[in-house]
Amino acid sequence: MRGDATRSRRDADLRPIRLGIVGCGRATTSLHLPALGSVPAFCVAALADRDPVALARVAHRAPPGRAGPDFRALVDDPAIDAIAICVPTGAHAAIALAAIDAGKHVFVEKPLALTLDDADRVAARAAAAGVCAMVGFNTRWHAQVRRARAAIASGAIGAVDALASRLTSFHASVPDWQRTRASGGGVLLELAIHHVDLWRYLTGQEVDEVMAYTRSGEREDESATLVARFVDGALATAVVAERTSRSNDVDIFGRAASISLALYRFDGYATADAGSVSGEGRARLRAALDTARALPRAVRDARGGGAWRTTYADEWRHFAAAIRDGAPVEATLDDGRRALAVVLAAIESATTGRTVKVARG
């Protein structure tokens, strides 16, 4: 009998994790499904979306008869091990709670929820159920981000004084739910939350207060600027926009050196010593050497769609290891809650015109 139990556990470890995906919009079709295709630890066992057009586009990625309109069919299915929640933000908490109550592991796209109360409910329920739960902050898995985080932790750039972020994109049109803050739209909830999480991940520090301005047009919060102060006194700024060219950059300024990240470029990692001048000969030579060192990895990443798209496959591999081996989750529900608290404070600031303290958990 003991041998049978051991074989059963071994078989469970070897078979793919059966994943149900709720939501078949742009993130699922262009990012998650391509990434999952290179992660054999998962198999897409079922899909759900209330939009029949969106569902039809990807129904072939699930077994026959395993794509439908009701997420509860996935939640209630004992053959499904984990649920990925890729729906409009307002539905994140309800679907996550239903999946957790059914004993499923959960992957929740950012933002974790629309309110801190909902985020707290999801976190408490997941902890009580003992399931693996993770938030989709894929940027943490970018090679440049990992390298910068290690350099900062080692003290190579000294104490961090300031950070500057730019995250911009172009969307000529968006789904109706992305047109207003109340339903989860706007660049603060959609874009800025990525870099707020990066600030915390890179520095290990918490944001204490924020000031924000937004600009609206056909939809709410099409662009925004943030100024933040960390608990340790360091400062951060961010420019986010969704009606312009694409950029994804972070500069980290330390007392001894600075690091610049251009996350859409394979050679986007650059450093400068304190006192050096941007663009001087030594800096250009160092950049050329870094480009040469980055080429082998760039070639490898290109097979998976480039360094940025590789982050999605890497986060799914991490989630699989957390489910199978009990490895600690890096992008935890608490991380999702803390990033949400900063963004909600920024929205309050943009509304009131005042500096706002970030709510603590």
Number of C-alpha atoms within 10 A of each C-alpha: 6 7 8 9 10 11 12 12 11 11 11 12 14 11 12 17 21 17 24 29 26 29 23 27 20 11 13 20 17 12 16 20 19 17 22 20 15 15 18 12 19 20 19 21 22 26 29 25 21 15 13 14 12 16 21 14 12 16 20 13 18 17 13 10 10 17 26 20 15 13 23 14 16 27 24 15 13 11 14 20 22 28 27 26 29 23 21 21 23 19 16 23 23 13 22 29 20 17 25 25 17 17 20 29 26 26 24 26 21 25 26 33 27 23 15 19 13 18 23 18 16 25 23 13 16 23 14 10 15 12 19 25 26 27 25 24 24 20 23 23 19 19 18 23 20 14 13 23 17 14 15 21 14 10 14 16 22 17 16 21 16 20 23 19 25 20 21 20 16 12 11 8 11 10 9 11 15 21 21 16 18 13 16 20 24 28 29 29 25 19 24 29 23 22 23 25 21 20 23 16 19 21 19 11 14 21 25 19 20 27 22 26 20 22 15 13 9 8 16 17 25 22 22 23 21 24 18 26 18 19 12 12 14 20 19 22 20 20 21 27 27 20 14 14 11 14 18 18 20 23 20 23 25 22 16 15 20 24 20 20 21 18 21 16 16 20 21 16 23 20 20 22 17 14 9 12 11 12 11 10 10 13 17 13 12 14 19 14 12 16 17 11 12 15 13 11 14 16 13 13 17 15 10 18 12 17 23 21 21 24 22 26 23 19 27 22 19 19 28 22 15 18 21 15 10 11 13 13 18 17 20 19 25 17 18 26 26 25 27 29 24 27 24 22 21 32 25 19 21 22 12 13 13 14 17 21 19 21 15 12 10
